[in-house]
């Protein structure tokens, strides 16, 4: 998954000079083969691990707690799809709080602003402008992560429930392969829908020139559309879908398999 993430970050950072004059854009323009080698595609791997592992664990933990509580109400029992959306959104909101600094380190490393995860972290700690960028990027990422977290899990859970309740559909949704396929579908749809805010978040984090300073998320979105047209907000959409579809498929299928194993072998 790391190679696809690096390609996506590069595509979103490499835009026209008038739109974005950060170090990442200059670096990718002067060295177009920067990410051609395998080593370059794995830049930011450590940051990606720190970005995804803790936040994903928190996301699922909060999701399960909220889902259980809401489904125990009359309203929740009558509207399970809405419960999945709400619980997924709350889980992603909580996960995004610890994801933002790690995502900044990962993106700075991938786009050449920092030499490594440690260098990126030191830059964020030492420079107020970088800390402000992380805060702005986090606010932007909420528009991306909360809807995606809600959509991907709602599609996954909703399709499983629909198939189980459909007598004409003979399909075991509890196999590893089935859960991976349903998770991949949810991840693909969620990733594509939230590409515009992913573009904005990546531009904010990758800005080494101060071009985004003082702009709100909506201001930056408007400036991107004005300079590059509406499709500029879909830069990296293919890479994002190719990254998140298998990633969410693997993530949710492994989670469900582990949950089933623990439920069968352990009593708490």
N, C-alpha and C positions, 0 to 999 in steps of 0.2 A: 504493500500500500504506500510505502514511503516514496517510491519513485514517482508515482502518480501525483502525490501531494506536492513534491518539488516542482514538477512540470506545471501544475496549476498555479502555484505561487509565482513562478517566473512569468507565466502568461499574463497574470493580472498586474504584475509590477511593470512589465515592459510596454509602456504606452507612450504616446507622443509627448515631446518635450514640453509643449504648452500646457498639457494636462498635468504632467507630473515630472519634476526635475530632480527626483531623489537619486541617491547614489546607486540604488538598485537598477533603475532604468538606464543610467549611464553605463554601468558595468555590463549589463546584458546587451546593450547596443554595441559597445566596443569589443566585447568578447561573446559573440553569438553562440559559440560552442561551449560556453561555460558549463552547461548542464548536460552536454552530450556524453561525457564519460560516466561510468557507473558510480564512481566515487562522488561526483558532483550531485548525482541524484539522491545520494544518501546523506547529504548535508542537512543538519537539523534533526537527525533521527532521535538523538537523546532528548531534544526539546519536544519532539512529537510524543515520545513515551511519557514524559512528565506532563504533557498537555492532556493526553487522553486517559491514561490509567486512573488517576485519582478522581478526576471529574466524572468519568464514566461510572465508577463505583458509586459515587455519591448520587449521580443521576438515577441509577437503577434502585438504590436504596430508598430514596425519597419517593420515586415513582411507585414502588410497591406499597409503601406506607400509605400514601395518598389514595392509591387505587383501592386498597382494602377498606380504608375508612369510608370512601365515597360510595363504593358498591354496597356497603352495609346500610345505606340510607334508602328510603323508598324512591327518591328522585334518581339516585345513582343506579339502582337496580333497573329502573325503567329506561335509563339512557346510558348504557354502557360505553357507547362510542364517545360520548361527551366526557365521560369519566376518564377514558384513556387519553383524550386530548388534554384535559385539565391536568391530570397527574403527570403526563409527559412534559408539559410545559413547566410545571412547578419544579420537576426534577432537573430539567435543563437550566432553569434560572439558578438553582443552587449550584449546579456543576460549573456554570460559567464563571462564578466568582473566583474559583481557584484555577480555571482554565486560562483566563485572560493573560496573566503574566507569562505563563509557559508558552502560550501561542505567540506572544510578542517575541520571546527569545528564539523560538523556532523559525518564525518568518524572517527575523533579522539575520539569522544564520543562513537560511536558504537563499536569500536575495543578495548576500554579500556585504551587508551593512556591518555585520560582526563576524569574527573569525571562528567563533564557536559558542556553545551554550553559555559557558562561563563568562566570556567576553560580553555577550549580549546582556546577561544578567547584571554584570558590573556596570554597563552603560545605563541600564534602566535605574539602578540604585543611585548612580552618581549624577545623572542629568535630570533636572526637573522637567525639561521639555519632553524627555522620553517617558517620564512617569505620567505626564499629562496626556501623551499619546496613548499610553496603555489604558488610561481611564476613558478616553474618547473611544478607543477601539472596543473596550468592553461594552460601552453603551450601544455602539453599533452592533456588536456581536449579539446583543440581546434580541435585536430584530431578526437575526439569522438563526441563532441557536434555539431560542424558545419555540418558534414555529416548527423548526426541523425536528426537535426532540418530541414535540407533540404529534406531528404528522407521521413520523417513521414508526413510532410505537402504536399509534392508533390504527394505522394500516395493517401492521403486523398482527395485533390482537384482534382487530375487527375481522380480518379475513379468516383467521383461525376460528373465531366464534361462528362466522357465517358458514364456513365449510362444515363444522361440527354439527350445526343445526339444520343442515340441508340433507335430507334423506336420500336425495338423488345423486349426491356427490360422494363417491367412494374414494376417499383420499385420507391417508394417515398424516395428519398435520403435526404429529408429535415426533416424527423422525428427524434426524439431524439434517437431512437433505431438504425436507419440506420447510423446516424452520429457516434454513439458510436462504431458500428461494423467496419466501415471504418477507424475510428481513431485508433482502436485497431490493425487492420491489419497493418497500417502504423507504429505504435509504435513498434509492434513485429519485423517487418523486419528491421527497423532502429536500434533497440536495439541489435539484433543479429549481424548485420554487424559491429557495432562499439564496440563489446565486447572486442577485443584485446586492444584498447586504453583505455577502461574503467579499464581493469586489471592493466595496467601500471599506470594510474592515481591513483587508489586506493593504489597500492604498494608504490608510492611516498609519498602520504599523511600519510600512516600508518607507515612509517619507523621511528622508534625511536632510531635506532642504528647508523645511518649515513651511512648505506650500499649504499644508492642511491646518496650520495653526490658526486658532480662532474661528474655525468653521464648525458648524454643527453637522450632524450626520445627514440631515436633509439638505443642507447647503452643499455639502460635498457631492451628494447624489445628483443634485441639479447641475453642478458644474461639470460632472462627468458626462451627463446627457447632453449638455450644451456643446461640449468640445468633441465628443465622440459619437453622439447620437444615442438613441435608446438602447441599441444593441451593445453599446460599450458596457452596460451593466450586466451583460451575459458573458463577458470575457472569462474564459476558464470554465464555462459551464460543463463542457464535455469531460474535461479532466476531473471536475468536481463530482460528476455523476459516476464516472469510472472508478473514482476513489471510494466514494461513500457506499455505492451499491454493494460491492463485495465486502467492504469493511463492516457495514451494519449487518449484512447476512452472516458473516463469521461471528460478530459480536453477540447478536441475539441468539443464534443457534447454540453457541458455546454456553451462554448464560443459561438458557433453558435446559440444556443437557446437564450442566452442573447442578442446577436447582432440582432437577428430577433425581439425580444421583444422591444428593444430600437428603432429600425428602424420603427416599427409599431406604437408605442405609443408616440414617441418624434420626434420633428423636430428641427434640429440644423442649 
